[in-house]
């Protein structure tokens, strides 16, 4: 059954790669509202041609999001992807779209314009063969995933809550595995305050915010439990004004990754309960859990088993795995919706000037997605 879909998609691959090139050449940096809006509208036209009812959802102050929908009976299926990228305007001058053997390269080709086009192609193949899911189908295209989904998250949760399944079309990554879990992402900033003084004349009158920050960092990194998948990274550090001044202010950013909500909440509570170590110092912690973990569940593994069987019919294998990076699948999973991620194409190098996307894997991965949509 899926083989005829794959044959169709293989015949279409050259034209689809040309189309992908046009998508890549329309740069869509998350903060560039105009360019992301053009990209959203371009995808909307593509989905309207496939019979979808298309409408925009507010994304202010970022670009609006797009919802394409088709009617049906029963619990809906939702496909979720994004068209914003991390690459600032004019990246194409340094990293142009190009075909390089079996891969295409360019800003956002894997994360995730190639994957959004792959999902469109999967739906196109179903339409061409007069095959479709009996369920209502929703395709949510967001504009702010790369900056934490601040305005798309409410739409994601509202549109997914009643769904049979959420299919997340992030790339499968090098190796082609499907993602059945993702770590949650928490982001914090710690600000410490002390009292300035001359470091040589009257150091005893000062309270060093830098020293306070250093002692806090020692406590913070000790909270990690890597054996459980809980990692903590202190990133950007700022503090002080000169080497001969006892620092009055200092700060750092903190990135926390956890495989379970319990672990994310443990770290969150500990960070908000930090107390000053130096007399006269004060501190302030801001931030929290940005994306809850996408935990591996029996319902997710049921979806994975279905995809695995389809892949076997198509003559390739998939494996179940996870990643420390977050996606919009974290949100759908956290509200109890069966979620399978990594259903886009095979690619890697995201967020770098070596980002790539496989040409030969486009048709089989799109056929797998199409058949999954048709049957679940």
C-alpha positions, 0 to 999 in steps of 0.5 A: 500500500505505501509503495505507490505513494513512494513511487509518486513521491520519487517521481516528484522529488526533483520538482520538490527539491526545486521548490525547496530551493525557493523556500530556502531563498526566502529567508525567515529569521524568527524576529523578521516579522515580514519575511516569516509572514511571507513564508507562512503565506507561501505554505498556506497557498500550498495547503490551500491547493490541497483543499485545506481551509486556511486561516491565520492565528495571532502571533503578535508581536511575531508573525502570525501562525497558520492553521490548515484544516480538513473535515472528517469524523472522530478525534482529529490528527494534528501535524505541527511544524514551523517555518522560522529559522535561527539564521539572521537576514543575508545568511544566504550570502555566506551559506547559499542553497545548493545541491551537494550530491545526495543532500541539499544545504542551506539555512533552515533546510533541515530545521525545518523547511524541508520537513514542512515541504515533506509533510505537504508532499505527503498530503499531496501524494494521498490526494493524488491517489484519492486516499486520505484519513477519515479523521479531521486533519489539522496542520499547524504551521508556527512562526516562533518555535526557534525563540521558544514558541511564546505565542504559538504555545496556546494555539498548539495546546488548544488545537491538540487537546482533543486529538488522537495524535500529534505528529511532529515533523521535526527532522529525524536527524542523522541516522533517521530515528524517530523521537519518542522522548525529548528532554524538557527545557528550562531557562533562568537568569540569576542576578546577584547584588553586592556593594561596590568598594575600592578593591585596594583601599577598602575591600572590607567595605565591599560585598562582591556580587561576583564572589556571591555568583561563584558560590551560587554556581557551585551549588547550582551545578551540583543539582544536576543528576546526569544519571537521570538525564538532568543536566545543568549548564551555566552559560553567559556570565556578566559581572563587575566594572573593573579589576580594582572595584569590588563588584556590585552586580553579577549575573548568569544564565542557566540552561536546564534539561530534564527527561521527566517533569518531576526532575524539571520541577525539582530543579525549578524549586531548588533554584527559586529557593536559593539564598545569599551566601555572603552577608550583605548580598542579595540575589534574584532568580527569574525564569522557569520551565519553558518546555515540559519534557516529552516523556516516553509513554505507551501511547507514543510507543503505539504510534512508533510501532505503527510507523515502524511497520510502515517503514518496514513495508517501504524497505527501511528501518527506523529506531526509537530514540530521544534527544536533549533538544525540545520541540513543540511536541513537548507541549502536546505530550505534556497535555496527554496527547499521544505524540511522535516526533522526528517525522520529517526528513533526514538531516542534520547540522541544524543552526550551523553553516553545514545544515543539510537534508537528504534527497534520497530519503525524502520520498520514503520518509514522506510516504511513511508519514502519508501512510501513518496519517491515512491509517492511525 
